[in-house]
Amino acid sequence: MNWVLIASNMTSVSLSLVCWWLAHLYGRCKPPGRSIAGCYALVGFTVLLTMLVRNLGVDLRPVVPWLIVITKTVLTVTFLLVIVRRYKLGDR
């Protein structure tokens, strides 16, 4: 293992923990809180899945770029839902 892979693994785990915490926070909020929570959960899951595929050496390495695209797409949707929620609450 090189230092970049170790740093990538550590940031993947920390990002997944942050997504888990945010999913729990938004899960109890007014709409679209549960949608935001679901998106955070998906982001955390795809980040962990990408990390596992990279580290296990399974023949799924061609899948990694698509997992990264899916993660970015879900993260974009999550941010848009947060913007909608803040707009509805009058927090501009």
N, C-alpha and C positions, 0 to 999 in steps of 0.2 A: 504494500500500500504506500502511496506517496502522500505528501502533505496536502495536496489539493483534494484528493479523494477523502481524506480524513476531515478536512474542513467542510467539504460538501456534505458528508454524512452528519456532522455535528449541526450544521445549519438546517439540514432537512429535518432532523429530529426536533430541533428547537422551533422551527416553523410549524411543524405538526402539533406540538404542544400549545403554541399560541393559537392556532386554528381551533383546537379542541376547546380551549378556554373561551374564545370568542363565540364559538357555536353554543356553548352553554349560556353565555350572557345574552345573546340575541334570541335564543329559543323561548325566552319568557317575555319578549317585547311585543308591542303591538305590531300589526301587519305593516310591512312585509318582513317582520322579524324572524319568523320561522323559515321563510325562504332564504334569508340571509344566513341563518344558522345552518341550513342544509348545504348552501354553497361553501361555507367555511369548512364544513365536514368533508365535502368532496375535494376541496383544495388540499386539506391535510392528508386525505387518503391517496390522492394521486401523487403527492410529493413522496409519501412513504413507499408507494408502489414503484415509482421511478428509482428511488434509492435501492430498493431490494433488487430490482432487475439489473441495475448497474453492478451491484456487489456480488450477486450469486453466480454470475457467469453463465446464466441460462442462455439458450439460443434465442432470446427475445430482444437482443440488442437493437434490431431494426425498429422495435416498438417504442424505444425510449424517446425519439424525437416527437412521436405522436402523443406520448404521455405529457411531454412538456407543452405541446400546443393545447392539449385539453386543459392542463392546469392553468395556463394563461387565459384561456377562454372563460373558464369558470371564475377565475379571479376578476376578470373584467365584468362579468355579470354581477358578481358580488358587490363590487364597487358601485356599479350602477344602481343596484338595489339600496345600498347605503345612501346614495345621493337622493333617491326617491323618498326614502324614509325621512331623511333630514329635511327635505323640502316640505313634506306633509306635516312635520312637526313645527314648521316655521323657523327652523334653525338654518338661516341662510348665510 
